[in-house]
Amino acid sequence: MAKALNKDQALKMKQKVVIQYNVLEPRGGTWQLVLENGEYKITLGDSIEDISCMMNFDSLESFVKLTNGELGPIKAYMTGKVKFSGS
């Protein structure tokens, strides 16, 4: 995340954004990424913050491949490997 965050762009947002990641499978889990004032924090679990966007991954493999750039976001969505909800 530290490599991907563009702090200047994040500061321009002027709002708090909470993205919840749900990864299925026994090796998966739930995390929330909170972006506010150009900074971020990642917490384990759900219902910690009001969610702006939720991303549901079909597997840990899909999450890792999308995060590493091995799987494109459009292909991940079109093949059902990730589903989005929220604003």
N, CA, C and O atoms as a printed pandas DataFrame, in Angstrom:
     atom_number atom_name residue_name chain_id  residue_number  x_coord  y_coord  z_coord
0              1         N          MET        A               1    0.823   -1.197    0.000
1              2        CA          MET        A               1    0.000    0.000    0.000
2              3         C          MET        A               1    0.864    1.257    0.000
3              4         O          MET        A               1    0.543    2.243   -0.663
4              5         N          ALA        A               2    1.948    1.212    0.740
5              6        CA          ALA        A               2    2.818    2.388    0.809
6              7         C          ALA        A               2    3.350    2.773   -0.565
7              8         O          ALA        A               2    3.523    3.959   -0.843
8              9         N          LYS        A               3    3.614    1.791   -1.433
9             10        CA          LYS        A               3    4.094    2.067   -2.780
10            11         C          LYS        A               3    2.989    2.621   -3.668
11            12         O          LYS        A               3    3.249    3.446   -4.544
12            13         N          ALA        A               4    1.765    2.176   -3.450
13            14        CA          ALA        A               4    0.652    2.539   -4.331
14            15         C          ALA        A               4    0.002    3.874   -3.971
15            16         O          ALA        A               4   -0.630    4.496   -4.824
16            17         N          LEU        A               5    0.144    4.318   -2.740
17            18        CA          LEU        A               5   -0.542    5.533   -2.295
18            19         C          LEU        A               5    0.110    6.782   -2.886
19            20         O          LEU        A               5    1.308    7.009   -2.720
20            21         N          ASN        A               6   -0.680    7.567   -3.560
21            22        CA          ASN        A               6   -0.250    8.870   -4.062
22            23         C          ASN        A               6   -0.771    9.898   -3.051
23            24         O          ASN        A               6   -1.940   10.283   -3.090
24            25         N          LYS        A               7    0.098   10.328   -2.159
25            26        CA          LYS        A               7   -0.314   11.195   -1.059
26            27         C          LYS        A               7   -0.923   12.511   -1.557
27            28         O          LYS        A               7   -1.888   12.997   -0.969
28            29         N          ASP        A               8   -0.380   13.089   -2.623
29            30        CA          ASP        A               8   -0.925   14.340   -3.158
30            31         C          ASP        A               8   -2.361   14.154   -3.631
31            32         O          ASP        A               8   -3.226   14.984   -3.354
32            33         N          GLN        A               9   -2.608   13.060   -4.347
33            34        CA          GLN        A               9   -3.969   12.772   -4.808
34            35         C          GLN        A               9   -4.894   12.509   -3.615
35            36         O          GLN        A               9   -6.037   12.966   -3.598
36            37         N          ALA        A              10   -4.400   11.779   -2.632
37            38        CA          ALA        A              10   -5.202   11.460   -1.450
38            39         C          ALA        A              10   -5.590   12.727   -0.687
39            40         O          ALA        A              10   -6.707   12.822   -0.179
40            41         N          LEU        A              11   -4.696   13.684   -0.602
41            42        CA          LEU        A              11   -4.996   14.939    0.088
42            43         C          LEU        A              11   -6.059   15.750   -0.648
43            44         O          LEU        A              11   -6.827   16.477   -0.017
44            45         N          LYS        A              12   -6.113   15.636   -1.967
45            46        CA          LYS        A              12   -7.097   16.366   -2.760
46            47         C          LYS        A              12   -8.514   15.846   -2.555
47            48         O          LYS        A              12   -9.476   16.561   -2.839
48            49         N          MET        A              13   -8.663   14.618   -2.068
49            50        CA          MET        A              13   -9.985   14.018   -1.910
50            51         C          MET        A              13  -10.833   14.749   -0.874
51            52         O          MET        A              13  -12.052   14.834   -1.025
52            53         N          LYS        A              14  -10.219   15.266    0.152
53            54        CA          LYS        A              14  -10.904   16.029    1.203
54            55         C          LYS        A              14  -12.064   15.262    1.843
55            56         O          LYS        A              14  -13.030   15.861    2.315
56            57         N          GLN        A              15  -11.958   13.952    1.853
57            58        CA          GLN        A              15  -12.986   13.155    2.514
58            59         C          GLN        A              15  -12.363   11.863    3.036
59            60         O          GLN        A              15  -11.284   11.463    2.601
60            61         N          LYS        A              16  -13.029   11.242    3.938
61            62        CA          LYS        A              16  -12.587    9.967    4.490
62            63         C          LYS        A              16  -13.168    8.851    3.621
63            64         O          LYS        A              16  -14.355    8.858    3.297
64            65         N          VAL        A              17  -12.325    7.901    3.253
65            66        CA          VAL        A              17  -12.749    6.768    2.446
66            67         C          VAL        A              17  -12.400    5.487    3.201
67            68         O          VAL        A              17  -11.277    5.324    3.679
68            69         N          VAL        A              18  -13.381    4.576    3.303
69            70        CA          VAL        A              18  -13.168    3.295    3.974
70            71         C          VAL        A              18  -13.474    2.183    2.973
71            72         O          VAL        A              18  -14.602    2.059    2.495
72            73         N          ILE        A              19  -12.465    1.380    2.662
73            74        CA          ILE        A              19  -12.642    0.251    1.760
74            75         C          ILE        A              19  -12.516   -1.024    2.579
75            76         O          ILE        A              19  -11.524   -1.237    3.277
76            77         N          GLN        A              20  -13.534   -1.867    2.484
77            78        CA          GLN        A              20  -13.490   -3.145    3.188
78            79         C          GLN        A              20  -13.172   -4.242    2.186
79            80         O          GLN        A              20  -13.819   -4.349    1.144
80            81         N          TYR        A              21  -12.181   -5.050    2.502
81            82        CA          TYR        A              21  -11.773   -6.184    1.688
82            83         C          TYR        A              21  -12.245   -7.458    2.374
83            84         O          TYR        A              21  -11.882   -7.722    3.520
84            85         N          ASN        A              22  -13.046   -8.241    1.679
85            86        CA          ASN        A              22  -13.491   -9.544    2.170
86            87         C          ASN        A              22  -12.888  -10.601    1.255
87            88         O          ASN        A              22  -13.163  -10.624    0.056
88            89         N          VAL        A              23  -12.070  -11.471    1.823
89            90        CA          VAL        A              23  -11.426  -12.528    1.053
90            91         C          VAL        A              23  -11.970  -13.856    1.557
91            92         O          VAL        A              23  -11.808  -14.202    2.727
92            93         N          LEU        A              24  -12.624  -14.603    0.650
93            94        CA          LEU        A              24  -13.207  -15.883    1.017
94            95         C          LEU        A              24  -12.132  -16.942    1.167
95            96         O          LEU        A              24  -10.957  -16.670    0.917
96            97         N          GLU        A              25  -12.504  -18.110    1.559
97            98        CA          GLU        A              25  -11.639  -19.263    1.813
98            99         C          GLU        A              25  -11.192  -19.265    3.276
99           100         O          GLU        A              25  -11.221  -18.234    3.948
100          101         N          PRO        A              26  -10.788  -20.411    3.745
101          102        CA          PRO        A              26  -10.287  -20.492    5.122
102          103         C          PRO        A              26   -9.057  -19.623    5.375
103          104         O          PRO        A              26   -8.836  -19.180    6.502
104          105         N          ARG        A              27   -8.248  -19.371    4.332
105          106        CA          ARG        A              27   -7.044  -18.539    4.496
106          107         C          ARG        A              27   -7.341  -17.056    4.306
107          108         O          ARG        A              27   -6.441  -16.222    4.416
108          109         N          GLY        A              28   -8.583  -16.727    4.026
109          110        CA          GLY        A              28   -8.958  -15.337    3.779
110          111         C          GLY        A              28   -9.238  -14.589    5.071
111          112         O          GLY        A              28   -8.759  -14.966    6.141
112          113         N          GLY        A              29  -10.013  -13.534    4.957
113          114        CA          GLY        A              29  -10.352  -12.725    6.118
114          115         C          GLY        A              29  -10.977  -11.416    5.681
115          116         O          GLY        A              29  -11.316  -11.231    4.512
116          117         N          THR        A              30  -11.121  -10.519    6.629
117          118        CA          THR        A              30  -11.721   -9.215    6.373
118          119         C          THR        A              30  -10.816   -8.131    6.938
119          120         O          THR        A              30  -10.362   -8.212    8.079
120          121         N          TRP        A              31  -10.561   -7.107    6.113
121          122        CA          TRP        A              31   -9.749   -5.972    6.510
122          123         C          TRP        A              31  -10.426   -4.688    6.066
123          124         O          TRP        A              31  -11.203   -4.680    5.112
124          125         N          GLN        A              32  -10.125   -3.614    6.760
125          126        CA          GLN        A              32  -10.586   -2.297    6.330
126          127         C          GLN        A              32   -9.384   -1.387    6.136
127          128         O          GLN        A              32   -8.477   -1.330    6.966
128          129         N          LEU        A              33   -9.406   -0.676    5.011
129          130        CA          LEU        A              33   -8.409    0.332    4.715
130          131         C          LEU        A              33   -9.098    1.679    4.871
131          132         O          LEU        A              33  -10.095    1.949    4.202
132          133         N          VAL        A              34   -8.577    2.519    5.744
133          134        CA          VAL        A              34   -9.143    3.849    5.984
134          135         C          VAL        A              34   -8.159    4.878    5.446
135          136         O          VAL        A              34   -7.001    4.924    5.860
136          137         N          LEU        A              35   -8.634    5.700    4.519
137          138        CA          LEU        A              35   -7.832    6.745    3.909
138          139         C          LEU        A              35   -8.406    8.091    4.320
139          140         O          LEU        A              35   -9.565    8.400    4.045
140          141         N          GLU        A              36   -7.568    8.893    4.990
141          142        CA          GLU        A              36   -8.034   10.193    5.486
142          143         C          GLU        A              36   -6.847   11.135    5.647
143          144         O          GLU        A              36   -5.812   10.759    6.199
144          145         N          ASN        A              37   -7.005   12.349    5.165
145          146        CA          ASN        A              37   -5.967   13.377    5.281
146          147         C          ASN        A              37   -4.625   12.937    4.693
147          148         O          ASN        A              37   -3.567   13.260    5.233
148          149         N          GLY        A              38   -4.678   12.200    3.589
149          150        CA          GLY        A              38   -3.457   11.780    2.925
150          151         C          GLY        A              38   -2.735   10.623    3.585
151          152         O          GLY        A              38   -1.650   10.244    3.143
152          153         N          GLU        A              39   -3.301   10.060    4.616
153          154        CA          GLU        A              39   -2.700    8.940    5.339
154          155         C          GLU        A              39   -3.646    7.743    5.275
155          156         O          GLU        A              39   -4.830    7.894    4.973
156          157         N          TYR        A              40   -3.120    6.566    5.558
157          158        CA          TYR        A              40   -3.968    5.378    5.580
158          159         C          TYR        A              40   -3.634    4.517    6.789
159          160         O          TYR        A              40   -2.543    4.585    7.355
160          161         N          LYS        A              41   -4.618    3.706    7.159
161          162        CA          LYS        A              41   -4.391    2.674    8.170
162          163         C          LYS        A              41   -5.186    1.456    7.740
163          164         O          LYS        A              41   -6.229    1.577    7.097
164          165         N          ILE        A              42   -4.693    0.291    8.094
165          166        CA          ILE        A              42   -5.357   -0.962    7.771
166          167         C          ILE        A              42   -5.662   -1.669    9.082
167          168         O          ILE        A              42   -4.791   -1.839    9.935
168          169         N          THR        A              43   -6.924   -2.079    9.223
169          170        CA          THR        A              43   -7.341   -2.775   10.439
170          171         C          THR        A              43   -7.960   -4.115   10.069
171          172         O          THR        A              43   -8.547   -4.263    8.997
172          173         N          LEU        A              44   -7.828   -5.072   10.945
173          174        CA          LEU        A              44   -8.399   -6.394   10.757
174          175         C          LEU        A              44   -9.840   -6.385   11.237
175          176         O          LEU        A              44  -10.141   -5.837   12.298
176          177         N          GLY        A              45  -10.729   -6.988   10.466
177          178        CA          GLY        A              45  -12.122   -7.119   10.864
178          179         C          GLY        A              45  -13.032   -6.176   10.109
179          180         O          GLY        A              45  -12.593   -5.374    9.284
180          181         N          ASP        A              46  -14.332   -6.297   10.419
181          182        CA          ASP        A              46  -15.322   -5.451    9.756
182          183         C          ASP        A              46  -16.116   -4.671   10.798
183          184         O          ASP        A              46  -15.919   -4.839   12.001
184          185         N          SER        A              47  -16.990   -3.841   10.331
185          186        CA          SER        A              47  -17.852   -3.018   11.189
186          187         C          SER        A              47  -17.069   -2.094   12.108
187          188         O          SER        A              47  -17.582   -1.673   13.144
188          189         N          ILE        A              48  -15.837   -1.775   11.742
189          190        CA          ILE        A              48  -15.028   -0.858   12.531
190          191         C          ILE        A              48  -15.386    0.572   12.140
191          192         O          ILE        A              48  -15.526    1.442   12.999
192          193         N          GLU        A              49  -15.531    0.803   10.864
193          194        CA          GLU        A              49  -15.840    2.120   10.313
194          195         C          GLU        A              49  -17.014    1.975    9.351
195          196         O          GLU        A              49  -17.290    0.876    8.871
196          197         N          ASP        A              50  -17.705    3.071    9.068
197          198        CA          ASP        A              50  -18.721    3.069    8.019
198          199         C          ASP        A              50  -18.021    2.870    6.686
199          200         O          ASP        A              50  -17.029    3.542    6.401
200          201         N          ILE        A              51  -18.515    1.972    5.879
201          202        CA          ILE        A              51  -17.849    1.558    4.653
202          203         C          ILE        A              51  -18.258    2.430    3.466
203          204         O          ILE        A              51  -19.444    2.684    3.256
204          205         N          SER        A              52  -17.272    2.885    2.695
205          206        CA          SER        A              52  -17.511    3.608    1.443
206          207         C          SER        A              52  -17.640    2.628    0.286
207          208         O          SER        A              52  -18.483    2.804   -0.594
208          209         N          CYS        A              53  -16.804    1.597    0.290
209          210        CA          CYS        A              53  -16.768    0.610   -0.793
210          211         C          CYS        A              53  -16.385   -0.744   -0.201
211          212         O          CYS        A              53  -15.528   -0.834    0.678
212          213         N          MET        A              54  -17.033   -1.787   -0.697
213          214        CA          MET        A              54  -16.700   -3.139   -0.253
214          215         C          MET        A              54  -16.232   -3.938   -1.460
215          216         O          MET        A              54  -16.854   -3.906   -2.521
216          217         N          MET        A              55  -15.125   -4.656   -1.283
217          218        CA          MET        A              55  -14.583   -5.509   -2.340
218          219         C          MET        A              55  -14.600   -6.945   -1.833
219          220         O          MET        A              55  -13.979   -7.260   -0.818
220          221         N          ASN        A              56  -15.315   -7.814   -2.545
221          222        CA          ASN        A              56  -15.420   -9.222   -2.175
222          223         C          ASN        A              56  -14.629  -10.060   -3.169
223          224         O          ASN        A              56  -14.947  -10.092   -4.357
224          225         N          PHE        A              57  -13.600  -10.735   -2.678
225          226        CA          PHE        A              57  -12.741  -11.574   -3.508
226          227         C          PHE        A              57  -13.146  -13.033   -3.350
227          228         O          PHE        A              57  -13.478  -13.479   -2.251
228          229         N          ASP        A              58  -13.116  -13.780   -4.465
229          230        CA          ASP        A              58  -13.496  -15.188   -4.414
230          231         C          ASP        A              58  -12.435  -16.061   -3.760
231          232         O          ASP        A              58  -12.730  -17.172   -3.319
232          233         N          SER        A              59  -11.192  -15.562   -3.693
233          234        CA          SER        A              59  -10.118  -16.369   -3.111
234          235         C          SER        A              59   -8.936  -15.483   -2.726
235          236         O          SER        A              59   -8.814  -14.341   -3.169
236          237         N          LEU        A              60   -8.088  -16.038   -1.902
237          238        CA          LEU        A              60   -6.851  -15.351   -1.529
238          239         C          LEU        A              60   -5.959  -15.190   -2.756
239          240         O          LEU        A              60   -5.278  -14.175   -2.907
240          241         N          GLU        A              61   -5.966  -16.190   -3.630
241          242        CA          GLU        A              61   -5.174  -16.124   -4.850
242          243         C          GLU        A              61   -5.588  -14.922   -5.711
243          244         O          GLU        A              61   -4.726  -14.214   -6.233
244          245         N          SER        A              62   -6.874  -14.691   -5.859
245          246        CA          SER        A              62   -7.349  -13.545   -6.651
246          247         C          SER        A              62   -6.926  -12.226   -6.013
247          248         O          SER        A              62   -6.514  -11.301   -6.713
248          249         N          PHE        A              63   -7.025  -12.135   -4.693
249          250        CA          PHE        A              63   -6.617  -10.923   -3.978
250          251         C          PHE        A              63   -5.136  -10.631   -4.204
251          252         O          PHE        A              63   -4.758   -9.500   -4.509
252          253         N          VAL        A              64   -4.300  -11.659   -4.050
253          254        CA          VAL        A              64   -2.857  -11.486   -4.203
254          255         C          VAL        A              64   -2.506  -11.120   -5.647
255          256         O          VAL        A              64   -1.697  -10.221   -5.877
256          257         N          LYS        A              65   -3.105  -11.808   -6.619
257          258        CA          LYS        A              65   -2.805  -11.516   -8.028
258          259         C          LYS        A              65   -3.245  -10.111   -8.421
259          260         O          LYS        A              65   -2.531   -9.426   -9.152
260          261         N          LEU        A              66   -4.405   -9.674   -7.951
261          262        CA          LEU        A              66   -4.861   -8.321   -8.261
262          263         C          LEU        A              66   -3.950   -7.288   -7.600
263          264         O          LEU        A              66   -3.605   -6.278   -8.214
264          265         N          THR        A              67   -3.569   -7.537   -6.370
265          266        CA          THR        A              67   -2.696   -6.626   -5.633
266          267         C          THR        A              67   -1.318   -6.529   -6.273
267          268         O          THR        A              67   -0.729   -5.449   -6.315
268          269         N          ASN        A              68   -0.800   -7.645   -6.770
269          270        CA          ASN        A              68    0.541   -7.679   -7.390
270          271         C          ASN        A              68    0.535   -7.236   -8.843
271          272         O          ASN        A              68    1.600   -7.094   -9.444
272          273         N          GLY        A              69   -0.635   -7.015   -9.421
273          274        CA          GLY        A              69   -0.715   -6.608  -10.809
274          275         C          GLY        A              69   -0.685   -7.762  -11.796
275          276         O          GLY        A              69   -0.607   -7.540  -13.004
276          277         N          GLU        A              70   -0.746   -9.004  -11.295
277          278        CA          GLU        A              70   -0.770  -10.176  -12.169
278          279         C          GLU        A              70   -2.152  -10.411  -12.770
279          280         O          GLU        A              70   -2.283  -11.138  -13.754
280          281         N          LEU        A              71   -3.176   -9.804  -12.190
281          282        CA          LEU        A              71   -4.554   -9.919  -12.656
282          283         C          LEU        A              71   -5.098   -8.508  -12.815
283          284         O          LEU        A              71   -5.087   -7.720  -11.870
284          285         N          GLY        A              72   -5.565   -8.198  -13.996
285          286        CA          GLY        A              72   -6.110   -6.867  -14.242
286          287         C          GLY        A              72   -7.452   -6.673  -13.561
287          288         O          GLY        A              72   -8.215   -7.631  -13.434
288          289         N          PRO        A              73   -7.763   -5.460  -13.117
289          290        CA          PRO        A              73   -9.014   -5.218  -12.403
290          291         C          PRO        A              73  -10.265   -5.488  -13.241
291          292         O          PRO        A              73  -11.262   -5.981  -12.713
292          293         N          ILE        A              74  -10.227   -5.176  -14.522
293          294        CA          ILE        A              74  -11.408   -5.420  -15.363
294          295         C          ILE        A              74  -11.634   -6.917  -15.528
295          296         O          ILE        A              74  -12.762   -7.397  -15.421
296          297         N          LYS        A              75  -10.560   -7.649  -15.787
297          298        CA          LYS        A              75  -10.681   -9.108  -15.931
298          299         C          LYS        A              75  -11.160   -9.736  -14.616
299          300         O          LYS        A              75  -11.992  -10.644  -14.629
300          301         N          ALA        A              76  -10.638   -9.256  -13.488
301          302        CA          ALA        A              76  -11.053   -9.781  -12.185
302          303         C          ALA        A              76  -12.548   -9.576  -11.978
303          304         O          ALA        A              76  -13.239  -10.469  -11.488
304          305         N          TYR        A              77  -13.041   -8.414  -12.348
305          306        CA          TYR        A              77  -14.467   -8.110  -12.200
306          307         C          TYR        A              77  -15.307   -8.937  -13.181
307          308         O          TYR        A              77  -16.307   -9.538  -12.789
308          309         N          MET        A              78  -14.902   -8.966  -14.442
309          310        CA          MET        A              78  -15.686   -9.651  -15.467
310          311         C          MET        A              78  -15.746  -11.169  -15.257
311          312         O          MET        A              78  -16.705  -11.813  -15.683
312          313         N          THR        A              79  -14.735  -11.738  -14.608
313          314        CA          THR        A              79  -14.723  -13.176  -14.357
314          315         C          THR        A              79  -15.272  -13.527  -12.976
315          316         O          THR        A              79  -15.264  -14.697  -12.592
316          317         N          GLY        A              80  -15.744  -12.543  -12.233
317          318        CA          GLY        A              80  -16.341  -12.805  -10.922
318          319         C          GLY        A              80  -15.351  -13.037   -9.808
319          320         O          GLY        A              80  -15.741  -13.469   -8.723
320          321         N          LYS        A              81  -14.086  -12.765  -10.041
321          322        CA          LYS        A              81  -13.080  -12.967   -9.002
322          323         C          LYS        A              81  -13.153  -11.871   -7.934
323          324         O          LYS        A              81  -12.723  -12.073   -6.798
324          325         N          VAL        A              82  -13.697  -10.723   -8.305
325          326        CA          VAL        A              82  -13.915   -9.638   -7.347
326          327         C          VAL        A              82  -15.248   -8.981   -7.675
327          328         O          VAL        A              82  -15.597   -8.794   -8.841
328          329         N          LYS        A              83  -15.983   -8.635   -6.628
329          330        CA          LYS        A              83  -17.247   -7.928   -6.787
330          331         C          LYS        A              83  -17.199   -6.688   -5.903
331          332         O          LYS        A              83  -16.647   -6.717   -4.803
332          333         N          PHE        A              84  -17.779   -5.609   -6.392
333          334        CA          PHE        A              84  -17.758   -4.333   -5.674
334          335         C          PHE        A              84  -19.167   -3.957   -5.239
335          336         O          PHE        A              84  -20.153   -4.331   -5.874
336          337         N          SER        A              85  -19.238   -3.213   -4.151
337          338        CA          SER        A              85  -20.492   -2.569   -3.762
338          339         C          SER        A              85  -20.146   -1.284   -3.021
339          340         O          SER        A              85  -19.070   -1.154   -2.436
340          341         N          GLY        A              86  -21.066   -0.351   -3.057
341          342        CA          GLY        A              86  -20.843    0.940   -2.397
342          343         C          GLY        A              86  -20.477    2.025   -3.380
343          344         O          GLY        A              86  -20.528    1.834   -4.595
344          345         N          SER        A              87  -20.110    3.159   -2.838
345          346        CA          SER        A              87  -19.786    4.313   -3.694
346          347         C          SER        A              87  -18.315    4.353   -3.983
347          348         O          SER        A              87  -17.848    5.249   -4.686
